Amino acid sequence: MSGKPRLTYLNGRGRMESIRWLLAAAGVEFEEVYLETKEQYDKLIKDGFLLFQQVPLVEIDGMKMVQTKAIMSYIAGKYNLYGKDLKERALIDMYVEGISDLMQMILVFPFSPPDAKEKNLESIKEKAANRYFPVFEKVLKQHGQEFLVGNKFSWADVQLMEAILAVEEKVPAVLSGFPQLQVFKTKMSNMPTIKKFLQPGSPRKPPPDAHYVDTVLKLFKK
């Protein structure tokens, strides 16, 4: 072991992508192990590595961590991206949970039946524009600060940046009515650690394609 966090998942976004984003934003290098066969996945379960028989799996600080939120809470706390007190942490949790609801829609979209894709895409567009992004536009406008919580870069900012880019891939003009979020996106894109993560050749994964969907379905079939 090199001492770097070790991430075990498929070679694609899925539930691991937000973890990659958070580690990258914290400036932490990590290693990845890609699951390609059901046999690999079953062996992890048999060996007792997956507490609830689910990935993501992150090995960090001598722990084998599962459950995405628990992993991200640990990383955010370890790298000082989780606010200065309980109140700030509560705000960060609220914002992260809200963004996660939006990201869940994007996560399952590639698995939509062909006849439901247009409807599901419209739902993502509608929810992003009318439910989720207005919240963060209002927060940034009201407190006039650069970041969502405590005028300091946090886990919530990382999650929001990931969500903005993920929605824009499907709805390119989604930020047209959100000037504060446009400024936020530009600022985040120029932060050195995030700028590096957005460059070609970084550990950031491309949008899911048919091969990724097929691999997921084969790997996790009962």
N, C-alpha and C positions, 0 to 999 in steps of 0.2 A: 504493500500500500504506500502511495506517495504522500498520504496525509490530505490529499484533496477529497472533497465529497465525491461519492461514487453514486451515480444515478442509474437505476435499472428500469427500463421502459422500452417501448417500441421506438423505432427510428421515425418519429413523427411528433406532432404537437400533443394532442390529447391532454390529459390532466397533468402531465409533466411540464408542459410549456411554461406555465406560470411560475413553477419552481426554477426553471432555467432563467427566466426573466429576473427573478428576485436575486438569485446568486450572481448573475451577470451585473445587475445594477449595483450590487454591493462590492463589485470588483473581485469576486471569488472565482478562481478557476476550478473546474470540476471535470471528472471523468465520466464517460457514459458506457453502459453495457446495453446492447440492443437485443430485445427478445424478438426472435424471428420464427420460432416454432412453438407449438403447444407443449412439446416435450420439455423445452426450457422452462416454460411457465409452470408446468406441473412439478418439475424438480424443485423449483423455489418453494412451492407449497409443501412438498414432501419433506424438504430439509428444514421446514419451520421458519423460513425467512419472512413469510407474508402472514402477519398476525391475523388478518381477516380475509386471507386468500385473494388479495387485491394488490395491484400496483397502482401508483408509483411506489418504488422502494428507493430510499435514500440512505446511504451509509455515511454517517457523519459523527465525528467525536466519539467513535467507538459504539455508536448506536445504529441499529437497523430500523429506520423509521418508516412507517406507512401512514396512510391517511393524509391527503393533500393539505388540509388546513393545519393539522398539527405540525407537519413538516415546515410549512411556510411561517407559522407563528414562531417556531424555534429559530429559523434563519433570520427572521425580522428582528427578534430579540437579540440574537447573538451579534448581529452587525449594526445594532443601534438604529433600526428603521421602524421602531415600534412605539414612538412617542416618549415623552419624559415622565408621564404619570398615568394613573388609571383612567382619568378622564380622556386624555389624548388617545390612549389605547382603545377605549370604548368607541371613540369617533372613528378611529382607523378600522376597527372591527366592523362597524356599521357600514362604512363605505366599501370595504372589501367584500362584505356579504352581498351588498347590492350589486356591485360589479360582477360578482360570481354568478348571480342570477342571470345577468345578461350573457356572460360568457358561456353558461350552460346551454343556452339556445344556439350559440355558435358552435359549440362542441358537438352537439348531436346533429347539426345541419347536414354534414356529409352523408349521414346514414338515413336521411329522409328518402322515402319512396319517390320515384321520379314524378309521380302525379301530385306530390305534396310540396315539392321543392319551391315552386313559385309562391305558394301560400306561406310557407315557413320563412322565406326570404322577406316577404312583406311584413311578417310579424316581427322579425329582427329589426327591420328598418323603423317600424312604428314604435316599438318599445324603446329603442335607442333614442329616437328623436323626441318622444313625448313623455317617457317615464324616467329613464336613467340619465341621459346627458344633461337635461335641464337641472337636475339636482346639483351636479358638479359645476355647471355654469353659474348657478346662483351662489354656491359656496364661495367660489373664487371671486365673484363680483362683490359679495357682501363684505368679506374680510380684507379684500384688496391685497392679499399676500400671494407669494409665488407658488406656495405648496398648499395642499388641502388641509393639513393639520399642523398647528403650532409653528407655522412659517419655517418648517424644516422638512427636508426630503424624507419620505416614509414609504412603507409598504403600500399604502393606499395610492400614492402617486404612481408607483410602478404598475400596479394593477390597472389603474385608469389608462395609462399610456398603452399597455398591451391591448386593452379593450378597444380603445380608439382606433388603433391600427387594424385590429381584426375586423371591426365593423366597416372601416373604410375599404378594405379589400372587397367587400360585397356591395357597399353603398358609398361610392367615392365622394359624393357631395354631402355626406351626413353632417359634417361640421359647419355647413354654410351659414346656419343661423346661430352659431355659438362662438362669438368672437373671443371670449375668455378661454375657451378650450382650444381654439386655434393658436393663441399665444402660448398656452400651456404645452401643447404638442411640440411647437417649435423649440421651446426652452428645454423640454425633456430630451428631444432628439439631439440636442447639442451638449448634453451632459456627457463627459468623456466616457464613462462606463457604458451608458446606453448607446451612445454613438458607435462605440466599438461593436456592441452586440447587433446593431443594425447593419453592419458592413457585411458584404458577401464573405463566405468562409467562416462566419461565426457559428456557435452552436445553435443559433436560432433556426427553427425548422420551417420549411415552406408550408403553404396551405395544404391540407389533406388532399391527396389524389386517390384515384381508384385503387391503386396498389396498396396504399395505406389502409383504406377502408376494408379491402379484402383480407389483409393481414390481421386486422383487429377481429374481424368476424371469425377467421380460422382459429386464432389464438385463444379466444375466450368462449368458443362454443362449448356447450355442456356435453 
